[in-house]
Amino acid sequence: MTVNITSIKTASDGVWQGDNPFDYAFPLLIVQTALVLAVSRSLAFLFKPLRQPKVIAEIVGGILLGPSALGRNQEYMHRIFPRWSLPILESVATIGLLFFLFLVGLELDLSSIRRSGKRAFAIAAAGISLPFILGIGVAFVLRKTIDGADKVGYAEYFVFMGVALSITAFPVLARILAELKLLTTRVGETAMAAAAFNDIVAWILLALAVALAGKGEDGGPHKSPLISVWVLLSGVAFVIFMMVVIRPAMNWVAHRSSPEHDTVDEAYICLTLATVMVSGFITDLIGIHAIFGAFIFGLTIPKGDFAEKLIERIEDFVSGLLLPLYFASSGLKTDVTKISGGKAWGLLAMVITAACSGKIFGTFIVAVMCMIPVRESLTLGLLMNTKGLVELIVLNIGKEKKVLNDEVFAILVLMALFTTFITTPTVMAVYKPARNNGGTRSTCSRKKDELRVLACVHGPGNISSLINLIESTRSVNKTRLKLYIMHLVELTERTSSIVMVQRVRRNGLPFVSRFNNRARAFHERVAVAFRAYAQMGQVVVRTTTAISALPTMHEDICHVAKEKRVPMVILPFHKRWIKTDGSYLIENAGHGWRGVNQRVLNNAPCSVAVLVDRGLGGESQQNLGPAITTQKACVMFFGGPDDRECLELGGRMVEHPAVNVTVLRFVEDNRTEQDGVGLKPALSKGREKYTFSTAINHPEKERERDEKAMDEFTRRWEGLVGYKEEKGTDVVESILGIGKSGEYDLIVVGKARCPTAMVARLADRQAEHAELGPVGDLLASSNHGIVSSVLVIQQHEKVESEEAEASALVVRQNEEAANEV
């Protein structure tokens, strides 16, 4: 059915007046958008177990919606994607692409690319040149084989094919590296730097290809070569104008929007967004695609707070809503059925082989020449073979300029899909960095004259309590403190999280950020807070930023704990109590962060402490020095390895002149204690349960160890430590009374994985935070009016040795029994 586009109306009058919404532009656009988002997000969910980047789901979703699959039903195509609606859909999708390329330019740090070094430049050059040459060879074969391919001029066809085969998708590569935990390796750093070089060269080559293409087969043979020269010269003049005139102007705007000013004037935001559109119009007027103008304008904006505000304003709308429409419009142009017959599939195999071999072997050879080990060199080649959005942009422009016909376009789209899909599984098969976070446990450093601690924080709100806790656990005269502070940042599917990955550099720890402004501000606050320590010469502080997806964040924490041989990791509880006007406001970081803590507790190679912060330190503690406000700490002792670790930490606190420590021991009479000798895990009646260790089969030995530890502690710190014993059967009320009294700033308790009979009986309660153990869970509850901060400690090293000892005893008993038989 032929439709006059000028007769299409925007909105219908509704079904009650006899109008079909599918015959009107805007209702149909809503249906198309909803369908595209539903399909792409569903496929992303299905591909997630395969650790595939989101771009794979979006490309596949576009192909499924197009003539290759669902589009073979003509009724579906005529109703959902009629021909008259495609210009509208593509216009909206191109607006999304325009702003996405603006974001790419906004986030690209040219200075960091210059610092990447000659090795990355050489690898990038080889990774571009060899596949580009092979692309020219492939172009010769395709022109001779595919009908209609020879109607386009040689120059533009060769350039488009060369660019299509030589591109590396930088954002997709960053996502894959993050998923595979390779960002902290030399392979990851080199791949990121080389891909950044590749990205810049790809845009230059694409601009050249567009300038040469003109009107493709319609205007190619009759077009004067001078037109391409004028297009290129005009493009160069545009870039110079943007860098010389617009860049200083944007520097002024960014300065006006700096943190010194309370708010960002909306006029600046609107002006910037309007300039994106104007820049796109100018490059389209010149004869280069509109996306180049947006990209170049993004480069002119200085990296800082203003750039981050722009990203926050438009990123989700562009990447989450508009960009999937671009993949859908690409899919509607992709007809896999055009690849029919053995010859066509043979051409597809040839294109894939040329693309993979050129990129992999070109990168591999140069990497080996740069003295990179063979396995790492091969991994680099596989990583650099990643395609993505830029590849689709090249192919769509080629089809738009009629340089690529339907069959060649479909072949190249499938090539991009295949090369990206195989990247993750092949890299996982070839390269496995030496990380062992679970299983084998390392022996942590326990030097008496040095305290090494890894402290994790979610943001600046955790700093004051962290400083106060760390300061209180060391002697100001004797102990040398080496403190590793890790800022935990969630890696999401948002573009800005990938940008944070781009701007980090390794410094003995993963993801040490030097370029991200928020991370830098965080580090500056930490540096100010520890300035007094540095002047004392007794503290070495290393601040880092760990950027990872929450399900794998614990791997980074455990890896650093193992590499730096720290005896303890301090984690912030996922809830934080903020005192306002006499009451407490609970700030909840979310269930995902609670999962991070749980996985660290299960996999850490050392002891772990979880800090439940209810204002420990306060604002007055931001600049701690030798003299601080006197604080009161209470160590609750029930017995068991975790509680003995609490005693050891309490001993460190005693050495600090401004900390008053009280040990509160809970005891039972002999009759009650004997009744509970058979220690079995007590499960909660709710959905959660406490996890107890069953490896200790001799409670008598545990009690002996407890008595010995307590005797040594009281003997060593006699006169310096308060000691109380709490007797009675109502343990819950006693614990809650201490927490609600406000007598202590900090209460230190053990997780009690190997509990005494008294603690085991507490496990009959409904568990709210089972990972803290029965006592810690009780004190961390938000329902009982607890006002003291709580530190819950899980001992690792000694529990492990005792479990091994118990296991060995069982083995010996079994052997003796077998010998007697």
PyMOL commands that set and color helices and strands:
alter all, ss='L'
color gray80, all
select helices_A, chain A and resi 5-7+15-17+21-23+25-50+54-65+70-72+74-80+83-107+110-114+118-145+149-151+154-166+170-179+186-213+216-219+225-256+266-286+290-300+305-333+336-338+341-369+374-384+389-400+406-430+460-472+495-502+517-529+531-536+550-563+591-603+619-621+641-654+670-675+699-716+731-741+757-762+770-780+797-820
alter helices_A, ss='H'
color red, helices_A
select strands_A, chain A and resi 450-457+480-490+504-505+512-513+539-548+568-572+575-580+583-588+607-612+631-637+659-667+722-727+746-750+789-794
alter strands_A, ss='S'
color yellow, strands_A
deselect
rebuild
show_as cartoon
